[in-house]
Every structure is written in structure tokens, then in C-alpha cells.
């Protein structure tokens, strides 16, 4: 074993990352809003308004897509970091919505990185056009312009927030339109000017919020402040590690979340994985435990599984522990948060049982697989091994782990033992206070 004395001073471990362990919609917003009460800074660093977090705070429901969910508590500085992709229309509407509901949103408590990439109206048109020309091979994107914006970013021609500040966006837009597909121009002859007008409209409005967020985060790390990272989307949608090609355009894992804000991994103290007591996803692609039957419909209706961003009905199925263990290992997660424990208990009572997937069985090789294969062609012909549990009902006034029914505790402890990571947070209802905390999480 290597052992050495580092030449630099020890890192302050004051960062908490919260990331989804499936395909999104696991209830990260609920966990984040709960944890926000202890945070000094709350950071969103990946994705755009293709992701959405819904939180219920003080009886009010806040569906948010860009601004970090902790803004509703009003106690922390919220940071939108460089890795984000921002539709200015959506951002400004969100700021107005929050202000209308009595939430302070000002340059004092919302910091927007000058390195963030701007989603242009053209990018949205291109997203729709690409999905259309792919036909049956379409990915099933949210059509929010995310992929085409990442394409421009990778080509080094995208508009960034600093271009709004320096009034250099027209040059960027001109460069982008040198490569725009002719079909889009033919069908939208004014789109280049629309992009210019769009940037002009928001440049002055957004300017007071724009700053160098890396300086802010570096100072917070040095001062030992608690920084809460808000993961958008989830690991199985990662471009490099997810269910390719049915994935997102970025890497919404714990490492990608930190990297997108330019925070080093040694600052992280807790990497929290969030999952539901069942599984859901939107869009096309592989879903091993999907239920295309009455049970799947029951999960969808009882769990209110409709997209925050699109309103699309989500595909639903049993909890996949093979996927959960794989993701927990890949993200170095040292604790988990489970949501919808109340919902799955009720489903178990109505359906007669709850099931969790414990292994895959390859139809082609006739062998058990305890990991997520890369070859999705093989995944589609797998069969699955399940373990069954009875249902339960969460009693009124449930506040501690011991207050939970034994059936619910057995379910949780089976998951913990299988995955090898403790479940520290247990969601038993829709509100931010409907949370059971086990252990001495933030006091260790």
C-alpha cells in the first residue's frame, strides 16, 4: 500500500453532492430542499431546463428547472456554475415566478457564472429538426435545445454569458450560422435575427447576476463553508456511463457535477445517491424492470409520475438493485436517500407484493449477470431475478426509523445490504419535512 506525506495542505471536506441513481425524477429536489437548511452555498452545475426539480416548501409547490431549489429557503447563496446550459427565457420566467411567490432572487443570493453556455432559439429548432429526421431512431429528447447547444460548445462557437456582458454575442451567432443546416434556414428565414434579438433582450436583465463563480466557490472552500451540489438528471443518463445512445449530452454523475463547477474531488465529504422505492424514466431506451401492465399504471398514478419539464407520463417499473449498486459504486456514494417509501408500501398492499430486481440473466449466454452490461442489445433480451416483499402503510405521526412498520424496515435493510451503502434519508411523503434521518449525518 502506498503511503506518503502530501506536500500541500489538507483539503477542507465541506462539499456534499446529491445525484440521482437512475434516469432522473428520483426526488432529488426534496432531498436538496431538506439539506439546504444547513448549506452556505447551493450549486447547480450541469444540464439545463431539460431537467426539473419540484419541491414543496411551506405548503407551496415550486417546479424549478434552472435556479437551485435551495433558493426557496432564502438562507444560502445559490450558484449556477459553468457546466450549465441556460435558456434565458426560462431563466427569467423562473426568477419572476419565484419573486411573485415571495422568494428573494437578487444578485446578492443568485450568482450566475460568466462561463455558462446560452441556449439560443436556433438550438431548440435544431433539436426538434434532428429528432424529426431521425424518425424511428429518435432519442426522445425534451426538445429543449440541449444537445445542439453542447455541439456548439464543443465546436467552440457557442454564446456564453460573458458574451452578453461584453456585447460579443452577434459575432458568435454569425459564426454559428455559417454551419446551420439549410432546411432550418429555409423553414425559419428570420431565425438568425431572432437569436440576436433574444440576446439583446436579456443581456441587461441578466447582467447584474453574472460573475466569476469559481472565485466565490474557491473562497467558500477555503473558509470551510458547507457547499451543497445539486445534481441534475441522473447517472444512467450520463453521456459516457449511461445507457448510450439514449442519454443526455453531459455527465450528471458526482464527478461530473464537481468538475462542471471546477471543484476538486478531495473537497467532497458526502456523495449522496437518491433513488425511488421503484424506478421510472422518460424518453426512449432500455428499461430492464419496466412494467407495461396494470401494475406499471398503478405505480404511475399513485406516484404521480408525470414529467416536471414536459408533463409526459413516465415509464414505471420495479426497483433495479443491479443498477443501483453499479451507480453507487461508480459515484463513490457513502450514503443513500430513498423516496416514495409510502407509495411503494401502498402499492404492495393493493397489488399483493413488491418486487426488487437482484440480478440479470443473459438469454444469449445463459449466465447470471450482476452488473449493468455495456451492450444494450444484450440487455434487451435479458430475463431478471426478483425478490418479493409484502406491502405496508406508514402510520400517522411517523418520525423515526423505529416508527416505520417492520415490513418497511426489512425492505430498506435488504437494499442497504445488497448495495453496501447505508440509507440515511427516508422520504415518506411529498413535503420537505416528510423525511426520516438516520444517524448523525451532518455532525460527523
Secondary structure, 3 states (H helix, E strand, C coil): CCCCCCCCCCCCCCEEEEEECCCCCCCHHHHHHHHHHHCCEEEECCECCCCCEEEEECCEEEEECCCCHHHHCCCCEEEECCCEEEEHHHHHHHHHHHHHCCCCCCCCCEEEECCCEEECHHHHHHHHHHHHHHHHHCCCCCCCCHHHHHHHHHCCCCCEHHHHHHCCHHHHHHHHCCCCCHHHHHHCCCHHHHHHHHHHHHHHHHHCCEECHHHHHHHHHHCCCCEEEEEEEEHHHCCCCCCCCCCCCCCCCHHHHHHCCCCCHHHEEEEEEEEECCEEECCCCCCCCECCCHHHHHHHHHCCCECCCCCCECEEECEEHHHHHHHHHHCCCCEEEEECHHHHHHHHHHHCCEEEEEEEECCCCCCEECCCCCCHHHHCCCEEEEEEECCCCCCCCCCCHHHCCHHHHHHHHHHHHHHCCCEEEEECCCCCCCEEECCCHHHC
